[in-house]
Amino acid sequence: MDRITALLVHPDPGVRTALRQQLARVDFIRVLGEAADAYEASELLRAIPYGLLFCGVELGGEVGGFELAEALGAAKRQPGLVFIADDEARAFRAFELGAADYLLWPFTPQRFAQTLERLARYRPAFREAPAPEWRAASAPRDTDDEAEDEETVRLPLEEEEEDRFLSALRQAWDPRHERPVDIEKLPITLDGRTILLPYTQILFIEAYEDYSFVHTAAQKLLTSYRLKNLEERLRPHRFFRVHRKYLVNLDQVTEIATLPGGNFMLRTAGKTRIELPIGRRRIGELKQILGL
């Protein structure tokens, strides 16, 4: 089985050691480097196309785990991310950045097994990560005794394994594939607070310029998401873009009707019947999904 290359980024050597020991038993992940901070991580990212990062939220210095993830997220190629933290305070932020998981340290073998299950399921979506663009040519390095005790493990890819790995990863990441999500709730900022709206409560989503309205049975919420991004996130959860302006929860659809002129529309569940148009180019795919 071809394995995905992983980078461990954490200032605590004990955490990196625990991760390395746990991952040594996993047949689809190969650890090919460790870094104590974001600057060491960027050096390794320049040399090896990592597909997975286990990253601490706090890395010391000015650049933390979230900043590193944002730098990677600015590129088209994005690796899988597993954040490691001491508490749950920033879990929402981690998932907003597309994290596959958010682990609390110390983690139990049972909890880590859940992480591995998620990674195995989402593995085809992880992309090779380029080096973060914010990395300066000569980044400052700590020179105190504690920093000197830190050691980064740098392992080169074997030539045959490198070719096989890169070929498999490129085949796995097809532009037609959507990036899976690991939680079934949509974070929405409302009146200075973040609510987590379960996907099951969403009837449909409506495009509005560079924003979108999320419609539930009782609310219409303006969000900063673009409809295209929500389509990528929600399609694995039975959402379908029936029109350039509308993304619909198929579990909430009760009827598809034929209109004069060869047009179609659908109706959603709820006390108030909502009718939405179906684009002609999308009706065939929708019928196929519904088994019609």
C-alpha positions as a printed Julia matrix, in Angstrom:
292×3 Matrix{Float64}:
   0.0    0.0     0.0
   1.33   3.42   -0.96
   1.69   5.63    2.07
   1.06   9.31    2.57
   3.99  11.31    3.92
   3.46  13.03    7.27
   5.26  15.86    9.03
   5.12  16.25   12.83
   5.22  19.89   13.96
   5.26  20.49   17.71
   7.61  22.25   20.16
   7.42  19.4    22.7
   9.71  16.45   21.81
   7.56  14.19   24.0
   4.5   14.89   21.89
   6.39  14.25   18.68
   7.79  11.01   20.08
   4.32   9.79   21.08
   2.95  10.62   17.64
   5.85   8.95   15.89
   5.42   5.78   17.93
   1.7    5.62   17.27
   2.1    6.29   13.54
   4.81   3.66   13.17
   2.03   1.05   13.38
  -0.07   2.66   10.62
   0.33   1.13    7.17
  -0.9    4.11    5.12
   1.13   6.88    6.82
   4.9    7.36    6.79
   6.5    9.98    9.03
   9.24  11.71    7.04
  10.21  14.55    9.32
   9.77  16.44   12.57
   9.89  20.15   13.27
   9.87  22.1    16.52
   8.38  25.26   15.0
   6.84  26.71   11.86
  10.19  27.8    10.43
  11.67  24.33   10.6
   8.44  23.0     9.11
   8.73  25.36    6.15
  12.26  24.13    5.43
  11.02  20.54    5.29
   8.02  21.55    3.18
  10.45  22.92    0.62
  12.15  19.54    0.31
   9.33  17.01    0.65
   5.74  17.13   -0.72
   3.95  16.3     2.51
   0.35  15.2     2.3
  -0.4   15.27    6.03
   0.6   17.49    8.96
   0.19  16.8    12.66
   0.56  20.3    14.01
   0.47  21.91   17.42
  -1.79  24.92   17.86
   0.93  26.67   19.85
   4.36  26.45   18.23
   6.22  29.19   20.03
   7.36  32.38   18.36
   5.24  34.6    16.15
   3.94  31.89   13.84
   1.58  29.33   15.36
  -0.18  26.3    13.99
  -3.15  28.24   12.66
  -0.91  30.72   10.87
   0.98  27.85    9.29
  -2.3   26.27    8.17
  -3.51  29.58    6.71
  -0.3   29.92    4.72
  -0.74  26.41    3.34
  -4.42  27.06    2.69
  -3.59  30.03    0.47
  -2.15  27.62   -2.09
  -4.17  25.31   -4.32
  -2.48  22.23   -2.88
  -3.54  21.64    0.71
  -2.43  18.76    2.94
  -4.5   17.01    5.56
  -4.31  18.72    8.96
  -4.56  17.3    12.47
  -4.2   19.94   15.18
  -2.94  19.13   18.69
  -3.91  21.34   21.61
  -4.15  21.41   25.38
  -7.84  22.35   25.45
 -10.92  22.63   23.24
 -11.02  26.43   23.14
  -9.93  26.72   19.51
 -11.53  23.61   18.02
 -14.02  25.64   15.98
 -11.24  27.65   14.42
  -9.36  24.47   13.55
 -12.32  23.0    11.7
 -12.93  26.29    9.9
  -9.41  25.87    8.53
 -10.38  22.46    7.17
  -8.76  20.29    9.84
  -9.38  16.58    9.62
  -9.28  16.36   13.42
  -8.48  18.26   16.63
  -6.67  16.18   19.25
  -6.34  17.04   22.91
  -2.98  16.21   24.47
  -2.48  13.77   26.06
  -4.69  11.62   23.86
  -5.76   8.05   24.56
  -5.11   5.16   22.14
  -8.87   4.94   21.57
  -9.13   8.61   20.63
  -6.12   8.38   18.32
  -7.7    5.36   16.64
 -10.66   7.58   15.75
  -8.27  10.07   14.18
  -6.69   7.34   12.07
 -10.11   6.17   10.95
 -10.93   9.68    9.75
  -7.6   10.04    7.98
  -8.09   6.72    6.2
 -11.52   7.84    5.04
 -10.45  11.29    3.86
  -7.03  10.33    2.59
  -7.81  10.72   -1.16
  -8.5   14.43   -0.62
  -5.16  15.34    0.95
  -2.83  17.21   -1.4
   0.91  17.62   -1.46
   1.73  20.81    0.41
   4.02  23.46   -1.07
   6.25  25.54    1.16
   4.39  28.39    2.92
   4.87  31.64    1.04
   5.54  33.67    4.18
   8.82  31.86    4.85
  11.72  34.3     4.74
  15.04  33.29    3.21
  16.83  33.74    6.52
  14.32  33.19    9.33
  15.38  33.92   12.89
  16.36  30.95   14.96
  16.59  30.53   18.71
  20.13  30.11   20.02
  19.46  29.33   23.69
  20.26  25.95   25.21
  16.68  24.73   25.07
  16.44  25.41   21.33
  19.76  23.68   20.69
  18.44  20.55   22.37
  15.7   20.34   19.75
  16.42  18.02   16.86
  14.61  17.78   13.55
  14.56  14.4    11.86
  15.03  14.73    8.09
  14.5   11.59    6.07
  14.83  11.56    2.27
  12.39   9.66    0.12
  13.84   6.59   -1.53
  13.95   7.09   -5.29
  11.53   4.28   -6.22
   9.16   5.1    -3.38
   9.16   8.8    -4.28
   8.04   8.1    -7.86
   5.35   5.68   -6.71
   4.14   8.03   -3.99
   3.9   11.1    -6.21
   2.11   9.17   -8.93
  -0.44   7.73   -6.5
  -1.11  11.06   -4.83
  -1.62  12.89   -8.14
  -4.1   10.22   -9.23
  -5.9   10.45   -5.91
  -6.32  14.21   -6.18
  -8.49  14.74   -9.21
  -9.95  18.25   -9.73
 -13.42  16.68   -9.87
 -13.1   15.33   -6.33
 -14.48  17.37   -3.45
 -12.65  17.81   -0.19
 -14.49  15.86    2.53
 -15.4   17.46    5.81
 -15.3   15.72    9.13
 -18.04  17.45   11.13
 -21.68  17.74   10.1
 -22.19  21.27   11.38
 -21.66  24.59    9.63
 -19.99  27.34   11.71
 -21.87  30.63   11.26
 -20.92  33.93   12.91
 -24.0   35.64   14.3
 -24.05  38.75   16.52
 -20.44  38.29   17.62
 -20.78  34.6    18.41
 -20.29  31.44   16.4
 -23.13  28.96   16.14
 -22.76  25.44   14.77
 -25.71  24.7    12.53
 -26.31  20.97   11.9
 -26.47  20.15    8.22
 -29.76  18.33    8.81
 -31.43  21.64    9.71
 -30.48  23.32    6.44
 -33.22  23.35    3.78
 -31.29  25.13    1.07
 -28.58  27.76    0.53
 -28.98  30.77   -1.71
 -26.14  32.64   -3.41
 -26.01  36.37   -2.73
 -23.15  38.16   -4.51
 -19.96  36.95   -2.73
 -21.99  35.73    0.26
 -24.81  33.27    0.82
 -28.04  32.93    2.75
 -28.49  29.69    4.67
 -32.2   28.86    4.97
 -33.63  26.69    7.73
 -37.28  26.09    8.58
 -37.19  29.07   10.95
 -34.27  31.29    9.91
 -32.49  32.95    7.02
 -28.84  33.48    7.97
 -26.38  35.61    6.01
 -22.92  34.0     5.9
 -19.54  34.91    4.43
 -19.33  31.6     2.54
 -19.46  31.53   -1.24
 -21.91  29.04   -2.71
 -19.14  27.26   -4.63
 -17.21  26.6    -1.4
 -20.32  25.36    0.37
 -21.07  23.07   -2.56
 -17.64  21.44   -2.18
 -18.13  21.07    1.56
 -21.71  19.83    1.58
 -21.95  17.65   -1.51
 -20.7   14.54    0.36
 -23.61  15.13    2.77
 -26.35  14.83    0.11
 -26.52  18.45   -0.91
 -26.96  19.18   -4.62
 -26.62  22.39   -6.6
 -29.88  22.45   -8.53
 -29.29  25.93   -9.95
 -26.44  28.42  -10.15
 -28.05  30.24   -7.21
 -29.3   27.34   -5.08
 -27.77  24.44   -3.16
 -30.4   22.08   -1.74
 -30.42  19.45    1.01
 -31.78  16.43   -0.89
 -33.05  14.89    2.34
 -35.46  17.83    2.56
 -36.82  17.47   -0.99
 -40.38  16.12   -1.16
 -41.31  16.61   -4.82
 -39.93  17.34   -8.29
 -42.43  18.94  -10.64
 -42.43  19.46  -14.41
 -43.34  22.95  -15.58
 -44.51  24.2   -18.98
 -41.71  24.77  -21.44
 -39.63  21.81  -20.24
 -38.6   23.44  -16.99
 -38.42  21.76  -13.6
 -38.7   22.77   -9.98
 -38.52  21.04   -6.62
 -40.35  21.49   -3.35
 -38.86  21.14    0.12
 -40.29  19.81    3.36
 -41.67  22.0     6.15
 -44.79  23.93    7.07
 -44.03  26.51    4.38
 -43.61  24.9     0.99
 -40.56  26.27   -0.81
 -40.23  25.94   -4.58
 -36.87  26.24   -6.3
 -35.98  26.06  -10.01
 -33.79  23.29  -11.38
 -31.33  24.18  -14.11
 -31.86  22.21  -17.31
 -28.26  21.05  -17.35
 -28.6   19.71  -13.79
 -31.85  17.78  -14.01
 -30.22  14.7   -15.54
 -27.61  14.38  -12.8
 -30.22  15.02  -10.11
 -32.48  12.25  -11.43
 -29.52   9.9   -11.52
 -28.66  10.68   -7.89
 -32.28  10.14   -6.84
 -32.58   6.94   -8.86
 -35.32   8.29  -11.15
